[in-house]
């Protein structure tokens, strides 16, 4: 069974597939919060970028995170096990899903910090990210960051909607800059773009202003 087509970014963020060790299964949305909401909540509570270990511990000790992410994740795993998926595969798949969301969060924070360090006044808001796939913006320029993966989102296809689609009828029209990162087949490694790559994005934004 393939994952359903998501119609909003929050659905796309919260929808995935149990792919660990070759066991396909749909993961139901971890409602009512998109992953990015829980990650930014952790960032604000921690007053610093949490490590993955810190984020996991906060899910165990913070009542909001327990209800927003840990509880729904455990229920999704239990549901999968109830349908015959071995527990270790279900747990592995959920760990991959949460870890992947955390890595994506780190990449976005890194690019925003470097862009601002290079003098580009990009702005961010969690609702723009969760609802409209806007990773950051500068004036009327929307920046979208992603690893090239047709299953989720690339320049031409994928399940996650692109801001160009969401804002296709914006008036006045918006402009868009894509930051596509290469796929690196290394488990447990954050795929950060080089400073030179981010500098090229900064130069492109400046040229559009």
C-alpha atoms as one frame of an Amber mdcrd trajectory, in Angstrom:
protein
   0.000   0.000   0.000   1.528   3.299  -1.000   1.326   6.460   1.071  -1.653
   8.688   0.275  -1.220  11.915  -1.620  -0.906  14.790   0.840  -2.797  17.961
   0.046  -1.050  20.287   2.512   2.495  20.615   3.765   1.482  19.640   7.310
  -0.004  16.405   5.931   3.086  15.752   3.842   5.369  16.293   6.828   3.336
  13.951   8.999   2.814  11.205   6.405   5.438   8.632   5.532   5.908   4.910
   4.890   7.213   2.092   7.033  10.225   1.324   4.851  12.575  -0.070   7.477
  14.002  -3.432   6.415  11.644  -3.772   3.484   8.293  -3.583   5.249   6.003
  -1.170   3.380   3.180   0.326   5.389   1.413   3.654   5.586   2.173   5.783
   8.637  -0.908   7.741   9.592  -0.478  11.495  10.200   0.817  12.274  13.670
  -1.891  14.837  14.266  -2.578  17.460  15.380   0.983  18.794  15.060   3.408
  18.712  12.143   6.931  17.642  13.048   8.237  21.159  12.476   5.947  22.486
  15.235   7.400  20.059  17.772  10.979  20.771  16.698  10.599  24.533  17.005
   8.854  24.105  20.328  11.885  22.107  21.514  14.217  24.801  20.171  12.392
  27.532  22.067  12.136  25.512  25.286  15.799  24.537  25.137  16.875  28.097
  24.150  19.404  26.439  21.858  19.390  23.929  19.020  18.791  20.579  20.755
  20.818  17.534  19.868  18.810  14.552  18.710  19.430  12.922  22.094  18.140
  16.039  23.851  15.081  16.107  21.595  14.322  12.471  22.417  14.669  13.134
  26.128  12.426  16.201  25.910   9.749  14.021  24.307   9.862  11.837  27.403
   9.827  14.647  29.974   7.842  17.501  28.385   4.073  17.113  28.553   3.414
  19.030  25.326   5.902  17.018  23.274   4.649  13.821  24.872   1.159  14.572
  23.615   2.168  16.091  20.273   4.725  13.553  19.068   5.726  10.747  21.434
   2.188   9.578  22.172   0.989   9.584  18.550   4.227   7.907  17.432   3.762
   5.108  19.957   0.145   4.649  18.898   1.167   4.444  15.240   3.757   1.787
  16.075   1.232  -0.151  18.157  -1.287   0.016  15.298   1.297  -1.325  12.854
   2.191  -4.152  15.235  -1.508  -4.933  15.608  -1.717  -5.326  11.842   1.113
  -7.845  11.800   4.261  -5.724  11.348   7.076  -7.009  13.594   7.603  -4.561
  16.446  11.307  -4.029  15.745  10.508  -3.066  12.150   7.753  -0.685  13.197
   9.988   0.967  15.805  12.900   1.202  13.341  10.634   2.837  10.764   9.291
   5.394  13.246  12.806   6.219  14.458  13.823   6.760  10.826  10.794   9.011
  10.243  11.426  11.184  13.306  15.185  11.235  12.707  14.685  12.268   9.085
  12.450  15.155  10.184  15.101  16.213  12.704  17.844  16.180  10.035  15.661
  18.275   7.734  15.140  20.750  10.574  18.912  21.022  11.131  19.508  21.698
   7.440  16.928  24.463   7.363  18.310  26.145  10.486  21.859  25.897   9.120
  20.992  27.452   5.754  19.018  30.283   7.376  21.861  31.061   9.800  24.482
  31.071   7.014  22.317  33.226   4.721  21.884  35.791   7.494  25.596  35.603
   8.286  26.240  36.432   4.621  24.081  39.542   4.955  20.843  38.283   3.367
  17.866  39.328   5.504  15.872  36.104   5.260  12.899  35.664   7.577  11.250
  32.549   9.010   7.957  31.580  10.617   6.918  28.076  11.637   3.397  28.461
  10.208   4.738  29.549   6.814   6.917  26.431   6.905   4.286  23.969   8.120
   1.373  25.212   6.032   2.939  26.665   2.880   6.329  24.906   2.444   8.160
  28.232   2.878  11.530  27.428   4.436  12.387  31.126   4.586  11.854  34.279
   2.533  13.425  37.603   1.693  11.095  40.361   0.474   8.916  38.595  -2.157
  11.404  35.748  -2.709  10.449  32.346  -1.270  13.279  29.914  -0.515  12.632
  26.169  -0.615  15.212  23.630   0.582  15.154  19.898  -0.093  17.198  16.827
  -0.911  16.534  15.697  -4.481  14.181  12.729  -4.002  11.290  12.213  -6.411
   9.341  10.224  -3.832   9.005  13.257  -1.582   9.895  16.407  -3.530  12.204
  17.419  -6.337  12.054  20.091  -9.018   9.356  18.368 -11.062   7.605  15.703
  -8.979   7.117  14.148  -5.561   4.532  13.942  -2.804   5.418  17.109  -0.919
   3.886  20.201  -2.502   6.196  22.973  -3.637   5.548  26.632  -2.797   5.371
  27.361  -6.529   2.244  25.175  -6.607   0.744  26.562  -3.425   1.259  30.210
  -4.456   0.622  29.839  -8.177  -2.270  32.319  -7.961  -0.615  34.786  -5.574
  -1.322  38.402  -6.435   1.093  40.086  -6.663   3.099  37.041  -7.771   5.965
  35.731  -5.666   9.400  34.675  -6.849  11.118  31.434  -5.858  14.593  30.102
  -5.186  15.226  26.361  -4.779  18.098  24.979  -2.714  18.431  21.357  -3.840
  20.848  19.231  -1.858  22.444  16.055  -3.237  21.415  12.658  -1.876  24.192
  11.165   0.265  23.784   7.437   1.059  25.130   7.669   4.622  22.862   6.706
   7.497  23.040   8.999  10.518  24.779  11.851   8.688  23.243  15.317   8.322
  23.496  16.406   4.683  24.470  20.053   5.108  25.229  22.146   2.011  28.658
  23.686   1.778  29.098  27.356   2.631  29.933  27.909  -1.045  26.559  26.448
  -2.025  24.745  28.737   0.394  26.823  31.692  -0.805  25.635  30.985  -4.356
  22.051  31.061  -3.102  22.757  34.341  -1.301  24.194  35.826  -4.492  21.138
  34.695  -6.445  18.756  36.308  -3.940  20.737  39.569  -3.978  20.579  39.580
  -7.770  16.791  39.343  -7.604  16.295  42.193  -5.148
